[in-house]
Amino acid sequence: MLSPEVIKKIRHIEIQTRRLLSGMYVGDYSSARKGSGFEFDQIRDYQEGDDVRFIDWNSTARMGKLLVRQYIEERNRAVIIAVDVSSSSLFSSVESAKADVIAQVAAVLALVADYGKDHASLILFSDEVEVVIPPGRGSKHIHTIMKHLFSYQSKKKETDIYCVLKHLADMRSKNAVVFLISDFIDSDFERPLRVVSKKYDLIAIRCLDANEQQFPSVGFITVDDIETGNRFVLDTRKRGSKRVSQFLKDRLSHQSTLFEKCGIDYLEVFPDKPFVGDIIRFFKRRMMY
């Protein structure tokens, strides 16, 4: 049973997302991968307003008039939303925990996918795949996804990107876009990332707290690892703070380089900054929604 606060939050996200969607051209789109998402229908005369990218120049040359290729949309496109629910998502130095922001991001993706007549699917993972909701459409299905996003509590702690990538690699989904949402505080997942990026249209969404990007200088502090339970003392004085900040900077740089090497688009989301508009604009630019 969802609390009144969660119901209110879900309703707010729906209203905000649909309001922004109504102000943009969101609907039929051409896939980021040529030949997928649309099926050829016929050659017809060019009409004012047609996309010039669909002009068939060979037919135009033969017939002596502008002709365009017309397509019909395939309705079997799946948008798979894989969400990290490990303990590190509970960390926050601001009012909104990463887990809440990640849930909101995933909810917006599900709403936009449904608005674009795609089939949305949800995977929740920690150090194992915990929940799988198969692809579906319609308000009831999207509400089921949103209910899991805002009410599910994982009993696991550690992040294992490898496990969800292996699950995705073993799936037989075709013509799918995968959004992988996490803080990506993990290692040794480059090989399965390459495999999945070749099988699917894979997009990474990284959600990090400000203190996971640059740690403030506050002297000696005792730190508990929220995933392993280990406790240690951290020196964040001037010199120590530089070392910590450099470590965090190097980790981000390594991740970004890895995404680029694998040909993966990635989007940054921050708990202390608005993101719904950025998500929808990303769809419009990246997927021509």
Residue pairs with C-beta under 8 A, 6 or more apart in sequence:
2 10
2 147
2 150
2 151
6 150
6 151
9 104
9 150
10 107
10 143
10 146
10 150
13 104
13 107
13 108
13 111
13 146
13 276
14 111
16 276
17 107
17 108
17 111
17 112
17 276
17 280
18 111
18 115
20 276
20 277
20 280
21 111
21 112
21 115
21 280
24 280
24 281
24 284
25 284
25 289
26 112
26 115
26 116
26 280
26 283
26 284
26 289
27 115
27 116
27 117
27 289
28 73
28 116
28 117
29 37
29 116
29 287
29 288
29 289
30 37
30 38
30 71
30 288
31 37
31 38
31 77
31 175
31 201
31 287
32 177
32 201
32 286
32 287
32 288
33 201
36 74
36 175
37 73
37 74
37 77
37 175
38 71
38 72
38 73
38 74
39 71
39 72
39 73
39 74
40 69
40 70
40 71
41 70
41 71
41 72
42 69
42 70
43 56
43 59
43 67
43 68
43 69
43 70
44 67
44 68
44 70
45 65
45 66
45 67
45 68
46 55
46 65
46 66
46 67
46 68
47 68
50 68
51 68
54 68
54 69
54 70
54 71
55 66
55 67
55 68
55 69
56 67
56 68
56 69
59 67
60 66
60 67
73 117
74 175
75 117
76 119
76 174
76 175
77 118
77 119
77 175
77 176
77 177
78 118
78 119
78 120
78 121
78 135
78 173
78 175
78 176
78 177
79 109
79 110
79 113
79 118
79 119
79 120
79 121
79 135
79 176
79 177
79 179
80 121
80 122
80 123
80 135
80 168
80 173
80 176
80 177
80 178
80 179
80 200
81 106
81 109
81 110
81 120
81 121
81 122
81 123
81 145
81 179
81 181
82 123
82 125
82 164
82 168
82 178
82 179
82 180
82 181
83 102
83 103
83 106
83 122
83 123
83 124
83 125
83 149
83 181
83 182
84 102
84 125
84 126
84 159
84 161
84 181
84 182
84 183
85 99
85 124
85 125
85 126
85 130
85 152
85 154
85 156
86 125
86 126
86 127
86 154
86 156
86 157
86 158
86 159
86 160
86 227
87 126
87 154
87 156
87 157
87 158
87 226
87 227
88 98
88 159
88 183
88 185
88 226
88 227
89 97
89 98
89 99
89 102
89 182
89 183
89 207
90 97
90 98
90 99
90 226
91 97
91 98
91 209
91 212
91 226
92 98
92 209
92 271
93 209
93 210
93 211
94 209
94 210
94 271
94 272
96 271
96 272
97 271
98 183
98 207
98 208
98 209
98 271
100 271
101 207
101 269
101 270
101 271
101 275
102 181
102 182
102 207
102 269
103 149
103 150
104 275
104 276
105 181
105 205
105 207
105 269
105 275
105 279
106 122
106 145
106 149
106 179
106 181
107 145
107 146
107 149
107 150
108 275
108 276
108 279
108 280
109 120
109 179
109 279
110 120
110 122
110 142
110 145
110 146
111 142
112 279
112 280
112 283
112 289
113 119
113 120
114 120
114 137
114 138
114 139
114 141
114 142
116 283
116 289
117 137
118 137
119 135
119 136
119 137
120 135
120 136
120 137
120 141
120 142
120 145
121 132
121 133
121 134
121 135
121 136
121 173
122 131
122 132
122 133
122 145
122 148
122 149
123 129
123 131
123 132
123 133
123 164
123 167
123 168
124 130
124 131
124 132
124 148
124 152
124 154
125 160
125 163
125 164
125 167
126 154
126 156
126 157
126 158
126 159
126 160
127 156
127 157
127 158
127 159
127 160
127 163
128 156
128 160
128 163
129 163
129 164
129 167
130 152
130 154
130 156
131 148
131 152
133 144
133 145
133 148
135 173
157 226
157 227
157 228
157 229
158 227
158 228
159 182
159 183
159 185
159 186
159 227
160 186
161 180
161 182
161 184
161 186
161 189
161 192
161 193
162 186
162 188
162 189
162 192
164 180
165 189
165 192
165 193
165 195
165 196
166 192
168 178
168 196
168 199
168 200
169 192
169 195
169 196
169 199
173 200
176 200
176 201
177 200
177 201
177 202
177 203
177 287
178 196
178 200
178 201
178 202
178 203
179 203
179 205
180 202
180 203
180 204
180 205
181 205
181 207
182 204
182 205
182 206
182 207
183 206
183 207
183 208
183 212
184 204
184 206
184 255
185 212
185 251
190 258
190 262
193 202
193 258
193 262
193 264
194 262
196 202
197 262
197 263
197 264
202 262
202 264
203 264
203 265
203 266
203 267
203 286
204 259
204 264
204 265
204 266
204 267
205 266
205 267
205 269
206 255
206 266
206 267
206 268
206 269
207 269
207 270
207 271
208 252
208 268
208 270
209 270
209 271
210 270
210 271
210 272
212 248
213 248
213 249
213 252
214 245
214 248
214 249
215 236
215 241
215 244
215 245
215 248
216 236
216 241
217 236
217 237
217 238
217 240
217 241
218 236
219 235
219 236
219 237
220 233
220 234
220 235
220 236
220 237
221 233
221 234
221 236
222 231
222 232
222 233
222 234
223 231
223 232
223 233
223 234
224 230
224 231
225 231
225 232
234 240
234 244
236 244
256 266
259 265
259 266
265 286
267 278
267 279
267 282
269 275
269 278
269 279
283 289
